[in-house]
């Protein structure tokens, strides 16, 4: 059975206002009456992570993803929590799982590329940035991040090409212009 809508609305409003401790109390009260409400549990996990209760939030995400294996948003949020906890290897695997479920989930593609770059696997990161660009060619962030990575490798011709393509899609993006100036 799902939680009563006004109780959930109150918890969501507190969550949206950044009043996470209060939202947690509301979510916990709802779950005490409706322990199978996955939406409430997912929001509780999110709020727990936001207040720094990473172990509790991660435990909830682990349980939720084992029950709800095909919800990409849940896997995405779990991966972000893992990243926040510093578990980059498991975060990488969880972003990959998100993309298995939903291959065009742009934020997961971008975050996966960023993690792989941060882990130090530059060549795979290049391919992942290209994948993110293919998913959302209008978004400047994967091109900017790819340009930074290529520039750090002294691949200046490729950097220039990436930045020129980025400027063709959005000529006023500050990060792109900054990277162009650095180049």
N, C-alpha and C positions, 0 to 999 in steps of 0.2 A: 504494500500500500504506500502511496506517495504522501509526503508531508502536506499538511494544510498549506494552501498557497499564501495566506497572510503571514504565517510564521516564517515561511521561507523568504518571502519578500522582505520582511524585517531584517533577517540575517543577511540577505544579499545587499540590502541598503547599507548596513553597517560595514560590510566587507568593502563595498564600493567607496565608502567614505574613508577607508583606511583605518577603521576602528576594529582592527582584527581581533583583539582580545575579547571584545564584546560579541563580535560575530562568532567566535569560537564557542562561547557559552551558548549562544542561540542554536548553533548547529548541533552541539552536543545534546541540548534539550530535545531537539527534534529527533535526533537519532535514538535517544532513549525510548521514544514512543514508536518510531518507525525505523528500526535498525537495518532494514533492507533498502532504504532510499539511497540509491547510488549517486544521485545528483547532490544531495546534502553531504554525503561522505566525501565526494570529490572536492566540494567547496571547503569542507573542513580541512582536508589535506592541504589545500592551497593556503588557507589562512594560517595553519600551523607552520608551514614553510616560511611564510611572510614574517612571522614573529620570531623565527629562529629555532623553532622546535623541529629541527630537521629530521631527527630519528623518528619522531611520531608521524610527521608528514610523509616521510618515505615509506614507513611501514604501511600506512594507509594506502598510498599509491600502489605499493606492491600487491596488496590484497585486492584492490580495485582492478588492476590490470590483469590479475589472474582470473577474475570473474568476467571482465568485460574486454576480451581480447581484441575486439574490432573497433574500438573507439579511438580514432587518431588523436583527438584533442586530449584525451586522458593520458595517452602515451607521451604526447608532447609536453604536457605539464609535468609528468613524472620525470622526463629527461631534463627539463629545466631545473627541477628540484635536485636531481642528482648532480647537475653541473654546479649548482649553488653550493652543494655539500662538498664539492671538490672531487667527486668520483667521475673523472672525465671518461675513463674507459667504459664504465657502465652507462654513462650519459650518451656516449657515442653509439653504443649498441641500442639504446632505447630510442634515440633519434632515427637510427636505421630501421627499427621496428615500426616507428611512426610512418616512415616513407614506404615500407612494405605494404602497410594498410592503405595509405593514401599517397600515391607516388607524386602528386602535384601539391603537396602541403608545403607551401613556400617557406614559412618560418622554420619548419623542421629542416628543410634543405639548407637554408642559410646557417642555422645554428650548428648543424652537422659539419659543414665546411669550416666554420670558425673553430670548432673543437679539434678537428683533425689538424688544422693549421697550428693550434696551440700545443697539441701533442708533439708536433714536429714533423708530421708527414706531409711535406710541402707538395709533392707531386700529386698525391691523392687529393689534397685540398684544392689544387688548381682544377682538377676534374669536377670536384663537388661544387666549386663556385660556378663553373660553366653549366652545371646541371641547374643550379639555382637561377642563373640568368635565363636559361631556356624556359624554366617554369614561369618566371615573371620578368620579362625583358625590360619592363618600364621602371622597375625598382632600382635605384642607384646603389644600394648597399653592397650587393654581391660584386658589382663591377669595381667599386672603390676598394673593397677588401682584396679582391683579386689583384688589382693594380698595386696595392701596398705589398702584397706577397711577391709579385713579380719584380717590383723595384728592389725589394730587399735581397733578391737573388741576382740583381744586376742584369735582369732581362729587360732592358730598357726599350727595345723596339716593341716587344709584346706589351709592355706597360703603356706605351704611347697609344697603341692600337685599342687597348681596353678603355683607356680614358677618352679617346676620341669617340668611340661608340657610346660611352656613357654620356658624353656631352651632346651627342646627336639625340639621345632620348630625353635628356633633361639638361638644358644648357645653363641652368641657374643653380644647380645643386652645389652648395658651399663645399662639401667634402670633395667632390669631384674637381672643382676649381682649385682647391688647395693642393690636391695631389698633382694636378697639372702644373701648378706653380713649382712644386718641389721637383718635379721631373725636369 
